Amino acid sequence: MSEPTGAARRRGPFQVGDQVQLTDPKGRHYTFTLEAGKNFHTHKGSFPHDELIGAPEGSVVRTTGNVAYLALRPLLPDYVLSMPRGAAVVYPKDAGQILAFADIFPGARVVEAGVGSGSLSSFLLRAIGDQGMLHSYERRADFAEIAQANVERYFGGPHPAWQLTVGDLQDNLSDTDVDRVILDMLAPWECLEAVSKALVPGGILCCYVATTTQLARTVESIREIGCFAEPQPWESMIRNWHVEGLAVRPDHRMIGHTGFLVTARRLADGVEPPMRRRRPAKGAYGEDYEGPNKG
């Protein structure tokens, strides 16, 4: 049985064409691609790539300035933060939440709109595997080109489960029996009618938006269309900790707000969503409220 796409690049000794992430004594990272006969240069000296070719991952190399660097393959979270960008990337903390709460499984049929620089596409492809299907839609051809190069660089070539279409999802979506839909775009509510027809009953819609106004309109629009269960909105934050002997404290900086996530389950055709029993806050729907699609 053949290995999944990209798996061979994730293990074994370093080979020509592998990406290497060096970590210096201060914890700074440097990423490059191994080429025979080339040298890696820093302000602390250099060393030949040939020293790493054939060496096991986790080796330490020293520059001509006698500075030690730890050599490892970059993890996917490292890769997406350092890859060339056309648009902003989906950060690893949000990609992890999407994989978990959108329940992305091996073999899943997934539609994605808003490819950006290919960050989320890479996470999704690794999760669904070669037997799944990811159809990505990107309205800007220049973003699609950058995303395709980034994804193929990570997997070592084209991924058999990936199809990339340049154009608006609501105008081009032809997929049916889709298990999951991920919308990373400015106005996901514009695509709700199209994706509701593509999703299987029980399928999951996941929207990634940046602002509170987008969040409010997305949630209210999902409720209004009437074929989804109650949407669940949230955000996540990450705070690292400093641990040195007795000095154990939170880091002074953290990864705070990057975006909001909303998930909702597709109901069976002809089924109305159960009435919500939670009473909204007083004034939440005042006399001037006209619904998500007004004004």
C-alpha positions in Angstrom: 0.0 0.0 0.0 1.4 3.4 -1.0 2.1 6.1 1.6 -0.3 9.0 1.8 0.8 12.1 -0.2 3.5 14.0 1.6 4.1 11.3 4.3 7.6 10.3 3.0 8.7 13.9 3.3 7.9 13.9 7.1 10.3 11.2 8.2 13.7 9.7 7.7 17.1 11.4 7.1 17.2 14.8 5.5 17.2 14.6 1.7 17.8 17.1 -1.1 14.6 19.1 -1.6 13.6 18.8 2.1 12.7 21.9 4.0 14.8 22.4 7.1 14.0 24.7 10.1 17.0 25.8 12.1 16.7 27.1 15.6 19.4 29.3 17.0 20.4 29.6 20.7 17.8 32.4 21.2 15.0 30.3 19.8 14.8 32.1 16.4 13.8 30.1 13.4 15.4 30.0 9.9 13.8 27.9 7.1 15.4 26.9 3.9 15.4 24.1 1.3 18.3 21.6 1.1 20.4 21.8 -2.1 23.6 19.8 -2.7 26.7 22.0 -2.8 24.9 25.1 -1.4 25.8 26.9 1.8 23.5 28.4 4.5 24.7 31.9 5.6 23.9 33.9 8.7 25.5 36.8 10.5 27.0 34.1 12.8 28.8 32.3 10.0 27.8 29.6 7.5 27.8 25.8 7.0 27.3 23.6 3.9 24.0 22.0 3.2 25.8 18.8 2.6 26.4 18.5 6.3 22.7 17.9 6.8 21.9 15.8 3.7 21.7 12.2 4.9 21.8 13.3 8.6 18.9 12.4 10.9 16.3 14.9 11.9 17.1 16.5 15.2 20.8 17.0 14.3 22.9 19.9 15.5 25.2 21.8 13.0 27.7 24.5 13.8 28.5 27.5 11.7 32.0 28.8 10.9 31.4 31.2 13.8 30.9 28.1 16.1 27.2 28.8 16.7 25.1 25.7 17.2 21.8 25.3 15.3 19.2 22.6 15.9 17.9 21.2 12.5 14.3 19.8 12.3 11.7 19.7 9.6 9.2 22.5 10.0 5.8 21.4 11.4 2.8 22.4 9.4 2.0 25.3 11.9 5.6 26.5 11.3 5.3 26.2 7.6 2.1 28.2 7.2 3.4 31.1 9.3 6.6 31.4 7.2 5.3 30.6 3.6 4.8 33.4 1.0 1.5 35.2 1.4 -0.9 36.8 -1.0 -3.7 37.1 1.6 -3.6 36.7 5.4 -3.3 33.1 6.5 -5.7 31.1 8.8 -3.6 30.9 11.9 -2.8 27.4 13.3 -4.9 28.0 16.4 -8.0 28.6 14.2 -7.1 25.8 11.8 -7.0 23.4 14.7 -10.4 24.6 15.9 -11.8 24.1 12.4 -10.5 20.6 12.1 -11.9 19.6 15.5 -15.3 21.4 15.6 -16.1 21.0 11.9 -15.2 17.3 12.5 -13.0 17.0 9.4 -12.4 13.2 8.9 -10.4 11.0 6.6 -12.3 10.6 3.3 -14.5 13.7 3.9 -15.9 15.6 0.9 -15.1 19.3 1.8 -15.8 22.6 0.0 -13.7 25.6 1.0 -14.3 29.2 -0.2 -11.6 31.8 0.3 -8.3 30.0 -0.2 -6.1 33.0 0.7 -2.5 31.7 0.8 -3.3 28.0 1.2 -2.9 27.7 4.9 -6.2 26.1 5.7 -6.2 24.1 2.5 -3.0 22.4 3.7 -4.5 21.5 7.0 -7.7 20.2 5.4 -5.9 18.1 2.8 -3.8 16.4 5.4 -6.9 15.6 7.5 -9.1 14.2 4.7 -6.2 12.2 3.1 -5.9 11.0 -0.5 -9.3 9.4 -0.5 -11.2 12.6 0.4 -12.1 15.5 -1.7 -11.3 19.2 -1.2 -12.8 21.7 -3.7 -11.4 25.1 -3.0 -12.9 28.3 -4.5 -10.9 31.6 -4.7 -12.2 34.6 -6.5 -8.7 36.2 -7.0 -6.4 34.4 -9.5 -3.2 35.9 -8.0 -4.2 34.5 -4.5 -5.0 31.1 -6.1 -1.6 30.9 -7.8 0.2 31.6 -4.5 -1.9 29.1 -2.6 -1.3 26.4 -5.2 2.4 26.9 -5.0 2.4 26.8 -1.2 0.3 23.7 -1.0 2.4 21.8 -3.6 5.6 22.9 -1.9 4.4 21.4 1.4 3.2 18.1 -0.1 6.0 17.8 -2.6 3.7 18.1 -5.6 0.0 18.2 -6.6 -2.4 16.6 -4.0 -4.7 14.0 -5.6 -7.7 15.1 -3.4 -7.5 18.8 -4.3 -9.3 20.8 -6.9 -8.9 24.6 -7.1 -11.4 26.8 -8.9 -10.9 30.5 -9.6 -14.3 32.3 -9.2 -17.1 33.0 -6.7 -18.5 30.0 -4.9 -22.1 31.0 -5.2 -21.7 31.3 -9.0 -19.6 28.1 -9.6 -20.6 25.6 -6.9 -21.6 22.4 -8.6 -20.6 19.9 -5.9 -23.3 17.7 -4.3 -23.4 15.4 -1.3 -20.8 17.5 0.5 -19.9 16.6 4.1 -18.4 19.9 5.2 -18.3 23.5 3.9 -15.7 26.0 5.2 -16.3 29.7 4.4 -13.4 32.1 5.0 -14.6 35.2 3.3 -15.9 38.7 3.7 -19.6 38.0 3.3 -20.3 34.2 4.0 -24.1 34.9 4.2 -24.1 35.5 0.4 -23.3 31.8 0.0 -25.7 30.2 2.4 -28.4 29.3 -0.2 -25.8 27.6 -2.4 -24.0 25.7 0.3 -27.3 24.6 1.9 -28.1 22.8 -1.4 -24.7 21.1 -1.5 -24.5 19.9 2.1 -25.8 16.5 3.1 -28.2 16.3 6.1 -26.1 16.5 9.2 -23.3 18.1 7.3 -21.4 21.0 8.9 -21.1 24.6 7.8 -18.1 26.5 9.4 -17.6 30.2 8.8 -14.5 32.2 9.7 -15.0 35.9 10.1 -12.9 38.7 11.5 -15.3 41.3 13.0 -18.2 41.4 15.3 -20.5 42.9 12.7 -19.6 40.0 10.3 -20.2 37.6 13.2 -23.7 39.0 14.0 -24.8 39.0 10.4 -23.5 35.5 9.8 -25.3 34.0 12.8 -28.6 35.8 12.1 -28.5 34.8 8.4 -27.9 31.2 9.3 -30.9 31.3 11.6 -33.0 33.1 9.0 -32.4 30.7 6.1 -34.2 28.0 8.2 -32.4 24.8 7.2 -29.7 24.7 9.8 -29.7 23.9 13.5 -28.8 26.7 16.0 -25.4 28.1 15.0 -22.5 28.1 17.5 -20.2 31.1 17.5 -16.9 31.4 19.5 -13.3 32.6 19.4 -10.1 31.1 21.0 -7.0 32.6 22.4 -3.6 31.1 23.2 -1.3 32.2 26.1 2.1 30.6 26.4 3.9 30.2 29.7 7.5 31.0 30.8 8.9 28.2 32.9 12.5 28.7 34.3 13.0 27.1 37.8 10.9 29.0 40.2 10.0 31.6 37.7 6.7 30.2 36.3 4.4 32.9 34.9 2.4 33.7 31.7 4.3 35.2 28.8 3.8 38.9 28.4 2.5 38.5 24.9 -0.3 36.1 23.7 -2.1 35.2 20.5 -5.4 37.0 21.1 -8.1 37.7 18.6 -7.6 36.5 15.1 -11.1 35.7 14.1 -14.5 34.3 15.0 -15.7 30.8 14.1 -19.4 29.8 13.6 -20.5 26.2 13.0 -24.0 25.0 12.2 -25.5 21.5 11.2 -27.6 21.0 8.1 -31.1 19.8 8.9 -33.0 17.2 6.8 -34.9 18.7 3.9 -38.4 20.0 4.9 -37.5 20.1 8.6 -37.9 23.3 10.6 -35.3 24.1 13.2 -36.6 23.6 16.8 -37.7 26.9 18.5 -35.0 28.3 20.7 -36.1 28.5 24.3 -33.3 30.8 25.5 -34.7 34.3 26.2 -32.7 37.0 24.5 -31.4 40.0 26.5 -33.8 42.8 27.0 -33.5 45.2 24.0 -31.6 42.6 21.9 -34.3 42.9 19.2 -35.4 46.5 19.6 -38.0 48.3 17.5 -35.4 49.4 15.1 -34.1 45.9 14.4 -34.9 44.8 10.9 -33.0 41.5 10.5 -29.5 40.6 9.3 -30.1 41.5 5.7 -31.5 45.0 6.1 -29.6 48.3 6.1 
